[in-house]
Amino acid sequence: MQRFLALVIVVIPGALAVVGITWMRDALFSIYHTPIHSILFQLGIGLLFCIIGVVFIASFIHYRDRKRNYRANRKPF
């Protein structure tokens, strides 16, 4: 059950990032979506969705790796 919950937690922001990338691509080719009537607003929302999704997935993986001690040791300069 915990693995399923973790999968759901990662899939939802992943889908949000995919929607953001799609909206940014459509804004680049001037394709309007129904709830949004401005290309720049659509581009901004797409960028925001993409950033939120990628940051959430990256922080989830970083937290999991730190908890399980999978991180590589850093060498001082």
MOPAC internal coordinates of N, CA, C and O (Angstrom, degrees):
PM7 1SCF
backbone

  N    0.0000 0     0.00 0     0.00 0    0    0    0
  C    1.4560 1     0.00 0     0.00 0    1    0    0
  C    1.5309 1   111.34 1     0.00 0    2    1    0
  O    1.2310 1   120.54 1   144.33 1    3    2    1
  N    1.3292 1   116.57 1   -35.67 1    3    2    1
  C    1.4571 1   119.39 1  -179.43 1    5    3    2
  C    1.5247 1   111.60 1   -68.11 1    6    5    3
  O    1.2310 1   120.64 1   143.04 1    7    6    5
  N    1.3307 1   116.38 1   -36.96 1    7    6    5
  C    1.4653 1   118.95 1   178.64 1    9    7    6
  C    1.5200 1   110.97 1   -67.79 1   10    9    7
  O    1.2310 1   120.38 1   142.09 1   11   10    9
  N    1.3195 1   116.87 1   -37.91 1   11   10    9
  C    1.4601 1   120.32 1   177.66 1   13   11   10
  C    1.5226 1   110.63 1   -64.29 1   14   13   11
  O    1.2310 1   120.53 1   137.39 1   15   14   13
  N    1.3238 1   116.60 1   -42.61 1   15   14   13
  C    1.4622 1   120.79 1   178.50 1   17   15   14
  C    1.5296 1   110.60 1   -63.98 1   18   17   15
  O    1.2310 1   120.40 1   139.12 1   19   18   17
  N    1.3407 1   116.84 1   -40.88 1   19   18   17
  C    1.4678 1   119.81 1   177.47 1   21   19   18
  C    1.5226 1   110.95 1   -64.21 1   22   21   19
  O    1.2310 1   120.47 1   141.29 1   23   22   21
  N    1.3270 1   116.71 1   -38.71 1   23   22   21
  C    1.4605 1   120.40 1   177.65 1   25   23   22
  C    1.5210 1   111.31 1   -63.33 1   26   25   23
  O    1.2310 1   120.45 1   136.75 1   27   26   25
  N    1.3179 1   116.75 1   -43.25 1   27   26   25
  C    1.4689 1   120.76 1   178.69 1   29   27   26
  C    1.5263 1   110.41 1   -64.27 1   30   29   27
  O    1.2310 1   120.64 1   140.80 1   31   30   29
  N    1.3315 1   116.38 1   -39.20 1   31   30   29
  C    1.4611 1   120.32 1  -179.75 1   33   31   30
  C    1.5278 1   110.88 1   -64.38 1   34   33   31
  O    1.2310 1   119.96 1   147.47 1   35   34   33
  N    1.3317 1   117.69 1   -32.53 1   35   34   33
  C    1.4611 1   120.48 1  -179.71 1   37   35   34
  C    1.5276 1   111.72 1   -85.92 1   38   37   35
  O    1.2310 1   119.80 1   147.37 1   39   38   37
  N    1.3296 1   117.98 1   -32.63 1   39   38   37
  C    1.4653 1   120.73 1  -175.61 1   41   39   38
  C    1.5280 1   111.86 1   -71.23 1   42   41   39
  O    1.2310 1   119.89 1   141.84 1   43   42   41
  N    1.3080 1   117.82 1   -38.16 1   43   42   41
  C    1.4725 1   119.98 1  -177.98 1   45   43   42
  C    1.5364 1   111.64 1   -63.06 1   46   45   43
  O    1.2310 1   118.25 1   129.81 1   47   46   45
  N    1.3356 1   120.94 1   -50.19 1   47   46   45
  C    1.4726 1   118.34 1   175.68 1   49   47   46
  C    1.5298 1   112.80 1   -66.76 1   50   49   47
  O    1.2310 1   120.20 1   152.09 1   51   50   49
  N    1.3338 1   117.23 1   -27.91 1   51   50   49
  C    1.4635 1   119.80 1   175.41 1   53   51   50
  C    1.5139 1   111.17 1   -64.56 1   54   53   51
  O    1.2310 1   120.83 1   137.44 1   55   54   53
  N    1.3215 1   116.02 1   -42.56 1   55   54   53
  C    1.4662 1   120.14 1   176.83 1   57   55   54
  C    1.5286 1   110.48 1   -65.34 1   58   57   55
  O    1.2310 1   120.28 1   143.31 1   59   58   57
  N    1.3216 1   117.08 1   -36.69 1   59   58   57
  C    1.4613 1   121.25 1   177.51 1   61   59   58
  C    1.5313 1   110.45 1   -63.13 1   62   61   59
  O    1.2310 1   120.37 1   139.11 1   63   62   61
  N    1.3325 1   116.90 1   -40.89 1   63   62   61
  C    1.4646 1   120.76 1   177.53 1   65   63   62
  C    1.5234 1   111.11 1   -65.77 1   66   65   63
  O    1.2310 1   120.26 1   141.37 1   67   66   65
  N    1.3289 1   117.10 1   -38.63 1   67   66   65
  C    1.4675 1   120.27 1   178.27 1   69   67   66
  C    1.5256 1   110.72 1   -65.04 1   70   69   67
  O    1.2310 1   120.29 1   138.50 1   71   70   69
  N    1.3282 1   117.05 1   -41.50 1   71   70   69
  C    1.4642 1   120.51 1   177.17 1   73   71   70
  C    1.5312 1   109.98 1   -63.10 1   74   73   71
  O    1.2310 1   120.40 1   140.21 1   75   74   73
  N    1.3191 1   116.84 1   -39.79 1   75   74   73
  C    1.4602 1   120.44 1   178.31 1   77   75   74
  C    1.5119 1   112.39 1   -63.05 1   78   77   75
  O    1.2310 1   120.45 1   137.24 1   79   78   77
  N    1.3365 1   116.75 1   -42.76 1   79   78   77
  C    1.4594 1   120.44 1   178.10 1   81   79   78
  C    1.5297 1   110.20 1   -64.42 1   82   81   79
  O    1.2310 1   120.65 1   139.46 1   83   82   81
  N    1.3247 1   116.35 1   -40.54 1   83   82   81
  C    1.4620 1   120.28 1   179.17 1   85   83   82
  C    1.5213 1   111.23 1   -64.00 1   86   85   83
  O    1.2310 1   120.05 1   136.85 1   87   86   85
  N    1.3234 1   117.50 1   -43.15 1   87   86   85
  C    1.4620 1   120.20 1   179.52 1   89   87   86
  C    1.5277 1   111.37 1   -66.47 1   90   89   87
  O    1.2310 1   120.03 1   143.09 1   91   90   89
  N    1.3265 1   117.55 1   -36.91 1   91   90   89
  C    1.4616 1   119.40 1   177.13 1   93   91   90
  C    1.5297 1   110.57 1   -66.22 1   94   93   91
  O    1.2310 1   120.05 1   138.39 1   95   94   93
  N    1.3323 1   117.51 1   -41.61 1   95   94   93
  C    1.4620 1   121.01 1   178.00 1   97   95   94
  C    1.5297 1   110.46 1   -62.94 1   98   97   95
  O    1.2310 1   120.53 1   135.95 1   99   98   97
  N    1.3341 1   116.58 1   -44.05 1   99   98   97
  C    1.4527 1   119.91 1   179.70 1  101   99   98
  C    1.5260 1   111.49 1   -66.30 1  102  101   99
  O    1.2310 1   119.84 1   146.15 1  103  102  101
  N    1.3183 1   117.91 1   -33.85 1  103  102  101
  C    1.4632 1   120.17 1   176.94 1  105  103  102
  C    1.5185 1   110.26 1   -67.97 1  106  105  103
  O    1.2310 1   120.48 1   145.95 1  107  106  105
  N    1.3293 1   116.69 1   -34.05 1  107  106  105
  C    1.4558 1   120.25 1   178.11 1  109  107  106
  C    1.5201 1   111.44 1   -65.32 1  110  109  107
  O    1.2310 1   119.96 1   145.54 1  111  110  109
  N    1.3444 1   117.68 1   -34.46 1  111  110  109
  C    1.4525 1   122.15 1   179.79 1  113  111  110
  C    1.5319 1   112.70 1   -98.98 1  114  113  111
  O    1.2310 1   119.84 1  -166.27 1  115  114  113
  N    1.3297 1   117.91 1    13.73 1  115  114  113
  C    1.4690 1   125.16 1   176.59 1  117  115  114
  C    1.5280 1   112.48 1    58.74 1  118  117  115
  O    1.2310 1   120.56 1  -134.80 1  119  118  117
  N    1.3148 1   116.53 1    45.20 1  119  118  117
  C    1.4601 1   122.11 1   174.71 1  121  119  118
  C    1.5253 1   107.16 1  -104.34 1  122  121  119
  O    1.2310 1   121.01 1   -62.31 1  123  122  121
  N    1.3252 1   115.67 1   117.69 1  123  122  121
  C    1.4580 1   120.92 1  -178.38 1  125  123  122
  C    1.5238 1   110.79 1   -83.03 1  126  125  123
  O    1.2310 1   120.99 1   -33.44 1  127  126  125
  N    1.3362 1   115.71 1   146.56 1  127  126  125
  C    1.4543 1   121.27 1   170.52 1  129  127  126
  C    1.5251 1   107.92 1  -106.14 1  130  129  127
  O    1.2310 1   120.67 1   -25.26 1  131  130  129
  N    1.3127 1   116.32 1   154.74 1  131  130  129
  C    1.4581 1   121.71 1  -170.60 1  133  131  130
  C    1.5308 1   114.56 1   -57.28 1  134  133  131
  O    1.2310 1   118.23 1   129.81 1  135  134  133
  N    1.3484 1   120.98 1   -50.19 1  135  134  133
  C    1.4715 1   117.44 1  -175.21 1  137  135  134
  C    1.5285 1   113.95 1   -76.02 1  138  137  135
  O    1.2310 1   120.20 1   165.91 1  139  138  137
  N    1.3243 1   117.22 1   -14.09 1  139  138  137
  C    1.4585 1   121.04 1  -175.19 1  141  139  138
  C    1.5226 1   108.65 1  -115.59 1  142  141  139
  O    1.2310 1   120.69 1   -51.59 1  143  142  141
  N    1.3301 1   116.29 1   128.41 1  143  142  141
  C    1.4647 1   120.20 1  -175.70 1  145  143  142
  C    1.5209 1   113.46 1  -112.23 1  146  145  143
  O    1.2310 1   120.03 1  -170.63 1  147  146  145
  N    1.3247 1   117.54 1     9.37 1  147  146  145
  C    1.4525 1   120.93 1   179.05 1  149  147  146
  C    1.5330 1   108.92 1  -128.60 1  150  149  147
  O    1.2310 1   121.01 1   -47.59 1  151  150  149
  N    1.3102 1   115.68 1   132.41 1  151  150  149
  C    1.4652 1   120.13 1  -178.69 1  153  151  150
  C    1.5273 1   110.66 1   -66.06 1  154  153  151
  O    1.2310 1   119.85 1   137.93 1  155  154  153
  N    1.3218 1   117.88 1   -42.07 1  155  154  153
  C    1.4628 1   120.17 1  -179.99 1  157  155  154
  C    1.5250 1   111.55 1   -66.50 1  158  157  155
  O    1.2310 1   120.18 1   141.76 1  159  158  157
  N    1.3156 1   117.26 1   -38.24 1  159  158  157
  C    1.4608 1   120.96 1   177.14 1  161  159  158
  C    1.5314 1   110.46 1   -65.93 1  162  161  159
  O    1.2310 1   120.64 1   140.28 1  163  162  161
  N    1.3137 1   116.38 1   -39.72 1  163  162  161
  C    1.4623 1   121.06 1   177.46 1  165  163  162
  C    1.5307 1   110.29 1   -64.84 1  166  165  163
  O    1.2310 1   120.13 1   139.15 1  167  166  165
  N    1.3231 1   117.35 1   -40.85 1  167  166  165
  C    1.4568 1   121.53 1   177.66 1  169  167  166
  C    1.5283 1   110.78 1   -64.21 1  170  169  167
  O    1.2310 1   120.51 1   137.52 1  171  170  169
  N    1.3131 1   116.64 1   -42.48 1  171  170  169
  C    1.4658 1   120.78 1   179.31 1  173  171  170
  C    1.5165 1   112.79 1   -65.40 1  174  173  171
  O    1.2310 1   120.24 1   136.81 1  175  174  173
  N    1.3268 1   117.15 1   -43.19 1  175  174  173
  C    1.4600 1   120.63 1   178.23 1  177  175  174
  C    1.5267 1   110.29 1   -66.27 1  178  177  175
  O    1.2310 1   120.28 1   139.80 1  179  178  177
  N    1.3213 1   117.08 1   -40.20 1  179  178  177
  C    1.4574 1   120.51 1   177.38 1  181  179  178
  C    1.5222 1   111.93 1   -62.20 1  182  181  179
  O    1.2310 1   120.35 1   137.56 1  183  182  181
  N    1.3240 1   116.94 1   -42.44 1  183  182  181
  C    1.4554 1   121.16 1   177.74 1  185  183  182
  C    1.5214 1   110.91 1   -64.22 1  186  185  183
  O    1.2310 1   120.50 1   138.07 1  187  186  185
  N    1.3257 1   116.64 1   -41.93 1  187  186  185
  C    1.4674 1   121.01 1   178.33 1  189  187  186
  C    1.5286 1   111.37 1   -63.43 1  190  189  187
  O    1.2310 1   120.07 1   134.74 1  191  190  189
  N    1.3285 1   117.46 1   -45.26 1  191  190  189
  C    1.4659 1   121.06 1   178.32 1  193  191  190
  C    1.5224 1   110.92 1   -61.46 1  194  193  191
  O    1.2310 1   120.55 1   137.09 1  195  194  193
  N    1.3205 1   116.55 1   -42.91 1  195  194  193
  C    1.4612 1   120.77 1  -179.04 1  197  195  194
  C    1.5280 1   110.74 1   -64.35 1  198  197  195
  O    1.2310 1   119.97 1   134.63 1  199  198  197
  N    1.2988 1   117.66 1   -45.37 1  199  198  197
  C    1.4635 1   121.38 1  -179.83 1  201  199  198
  C    1.5276 1   110.44 1   -64.56 1  202  201  199
  O    1.2310 1   119.96 1   134.99 1  203  202  201
  N    1.3245 1   117.68 1   -45.01 1  203  202  201
  C    1.4638 1   120.59 1   179.87 1  205  203  202
  C    1.5278 1   110.74 1   -61.36 1  206  205  203
  O    1.2310 1   120.30 1   135.30 1  207  206  205
  N    1.3226 1   117.03 1   -44.70 1  207  206  205
  C    1.4643 1   120.14 1  -179.33 1  209  207  206
  C    1.5137 1   112.88 1   -64.21 1  210  209  207
  O    1.2310 1   120.12 1   134.31 1  211  210  209
  N    1.3258 1   117.37 1   -45.69 1  211  210  209
  C    1.4635 1   120.98 1  -178.33 1  213  211  210
  C    1.5223 1   110.95 1   -67.73 1  214  213  211
  O    1.2310 1   119.88 1   138.57 1  215  214  213
  N    1.3274 1   117.84 1   -41.43 1  215  214  213
  C    1.4666 1   120.76 1   179.58 1  217  215  214
  C    1.5269 1   110.43 1   -65.58 1  218  217  215
  O    1.2310 1   119.71 1   140.16 1  219  218  217
  N    1.3194 1   118.15 1   -39.84 1  219  218  217
  C    1.4606 1   120.44 1   179.51 1  221  219  218
  C    1.5219 1   111.00 1   -64.90 1  222  221  219
  O    1.2310 1   120.00 1   135.19 1  223  222  221
  N    1.3246 1   117.60 1   -44.81 1  223  222  221
  C    1.4617 1   120.75 1   179.67 1  225  223  222
  C    1.5267 1   110.38 1   -65.23 1  226  225  223
  O    1.2310 1   119.89 1   137.44 1  227  226  225
  N    1.3171 1   117.82 1   -42.56 1  227  226  225
  C    1.4626 1   120.88 1   179.71 1  229  227  226
  C    1.5190 1   111.68 1   -64.69 1  230  229  227
  O    1.2310 1   120.13 1   138.85 1  231  230  229
  N    1.3275 1   117.36 1   -41.15 1  231  230  229
  C    1.4650 1   119.46 1   178.97 1  233  231  230
  C    1.5196 1   111.18 1   -69.56 1  234  233  231
  O    1.2310 1   119.64 1   145.91 1  235  234  233
  N    1.3283 1   118.29 1   -34.09 1  235  234  233
  C    1.4597 1   121.59 1   176.71 1  237  235  234
  C    1.5313 1   110.48 1   -64.13 1  238  237  235
  O    1.2310 1   120.15 1   135.03 1  239  238  237
  N    1.3243 1   117.33 1   -44.97 1  239  238  237
  C    1.4590 1   120.95 1   179.54 1  241  239  238
  C    1.5291 1   110.61 1   -67.42 1  242  241  239
  O    1.2310 1   120.16 1   139.51 1  243  242  241
  N    1.3305 1   117.30 1   -40.49 1  243  242  241
  C    1.4580 1   120.89 1   178.47 1  245  243  242
  C    1.5248 1   111.04 1   -63.25 1  246  245  243
  O    1.2310 1   119.75 1   136.25 1  247  246  245
  N    1.3179 1   118.08 1   -43.75 1  247  246  245
  C    1.4657 1   121.92 1   178.66 1  249  247  246
  C    1.5282 1   110.76 1   -62.91 1  250  249  247
  O    1.2310 1   120.34 1   136.53 1  251  250  249
  N    1.3234 1   116.95 1   -43.47 1  251  250  249
  C    1.4679 1   120.97 1  -179.51 1  253  251  250
  C    1.5261 1   110.81 1   -65.12 1  254  253  251
  O    1.2310 1   120.21 1   136.77 1  255  254  253
  N    1.3242 1   117.20 1   -43.23 1  255  254  253
  C    1.4597 1   119.99 1   179.78 1  257  255  254
  C    1.5197 1   111.70 1   -67.30 1  258  257  255
  O    1.2310 1   120.00 1   142.52 1  259  258  257
  N    1.3228 1   117.60 1   -37.48 1  259  258  257
  C    1.4586 1   120.23 1   178.34 1  261  259  258
  C    1.5214 1   110.81 1   -68.40 1  262  261  259
  O    1.2310 1   120.32 1   142.36 1  263  262  261
  N    1.3362 1   116.99 1   -37.64 1  263  262  261
  C    1.4596 1   121.16 1   179.82 1  265  263  262
  C    1.5246 1   110.91 1   -66.69 1  266  265  263
  O    1.2310 1   119.89 1   141.80 1  267  266  265
  N    1.3370 1   117.81 1   -38.20 1  267  266  265
  C    1.4658 1   121.94 1  -178.17 1  269  267  266
  C    1.5232 1   112.70 1   -92.27 1  270  269  267
  O    1.2310 1   120.09 1  -175.15 1  271  270  269
  N    1.3242 1   117.44 1     4.85 1  271  270  269
  C    1.4571 1   124.17 1   177.37 1  273  271  270
  C    1.5309 1   111.46 1    60.39 1  274  273  271
  O    1.2310 1   120.10 1  -136.41 1  275  274  273
  N    1.3306 1   117.42 1    43.59 1  275  274  273
  C    1.4602 1   122.85 1   178.24 1  277  275  274
  C    1.5221 1   112.92 1   -92.18 1  278  277  275
  O    1.2310 1   120.27 1   174.18 1  279  278  277
  N    1.2930 1   117.08 1    -5.82 1  279  278  277
  C    1.4562 1   119.81 1  -176.55 1  281  279  278
  C    1.5111 1   110.89 1   -71.70 1  282  281  279
  O    1.2310 1   120.69 1   -35.72 1  283  282  281
  N    1.3058 1   116.28 1   144.28 1  283  282  281
  C    1.4519 1   121.36 1   176.92 1  285  283  282
  C    1.5303 1   109.03 1   -77.55 1  286  285  283
  O    1.2310 1   120.76 1   -32.15 1  287  286  285
  N    1.3128 1   116.15 1   147.85 1  287  286  285
  C    1.4506 1   120.16 1   178.51 1  289  287  286
  C    1.5219 1   109.79 1   -72.37 1  290  289  287
  O    1.2310 1   120.86 1   -42.22 1  291  290  289
  N    1.2987 1   115.95 1   137.78 1  291  290  289
  C    1.4551 1   120.97 1  -179.86 1  293  291  290
  C    1.5082 1   109.02 1   -90.23 1  294  293  291
  O    1.2310 1   121.14 1   -45.46 1  295  294  293
  N    1.3081 1   115.42 1   134.54 1  295  294  293
  C    1.4602 1   120.68 1   178.32 1  297  295  294
  C    1.5105 1   109.05 1   -91.57 1  298  297  295
  O    1.2310 1   119.98 1   -45.93 1  299  298  297
  N    1.3138 1   117.64 1   134.07 1  299  298  297
  C    1.4742 1   118.74 1   176.89 1  301  299  298
  C    1.5236 1   110.09 1   -71.23 1  302  301  299
  O    1.2310 1   120.79 1   -25.34 1  303  302  301
  N    1.3134 1   116.10 1   154.66 1  303  302  301
  C    1.4580 1   120.69 1  -177.67 1  305  303  302
  C    1.4984 1   111.21 1   -74.52 1  306  305  303
  O    1.2310 1   120.10 1   180.00 1  307  306  305

